[in-house]
């Protein structure tokens, strides 16, 4: 184990080793925790990507433990994650709101807990997320937030988007922004499915409750 650690440290300047040894305290219920001495070369690449700024993640946390079961796919998904979080045309207030809407649709607690502080930091009002978590249309949304909520909600609920809702979305976000919204919720739908499969719930914080939806 010491010999392997020395090889990894020499090969990656200590960055990969630091990330791997800080894996996370617990494995998820269904995918066992990955061991340092059992990672394939592709899994090692994934682990290094996760510890490279602006990320600050570990391979045994969140959906990444699931991604690593198919690391070639996982590497591509990390690139999508980087785009929708850091490089889309949407400001953090709106991209994080879209993520929270996806978490709400899937009733995915890990995602809800992980992105709540990021949504607040991005400028989203807490009451909007209190209402969203309760399964209600949020009160007090800004115009662009309402356009985002209506667009995402119609996609999920109706499997369709009305002309009026599309026009409002294009007015606020432009055509590129509409596609970026689709990218955010589409990616976080996949994240939700991975987390549900893992039975991941995350650690509770000060986020508002994510109440069961009445179908």
Secondary structure, DSSP 8 states (H G I E B T S, - for coil): -HHHHHHHHHHHTTHHHHHHHT--S---SSS----GGG--HHHHHHHHHHTSTT----TTSTTHHHHGGGHHHHHHHHHHHHIIIIISSS-HHHHHHHHHHHHHHHT-HHHHHHHHHHHHHHT--HHHHHHHHTTS--SS--HHHHHHHHHHHHHHHHSS--HHHHHHHHHHHHHHHHHHHHHHHHHHHHHHHHHHHHT------S---------
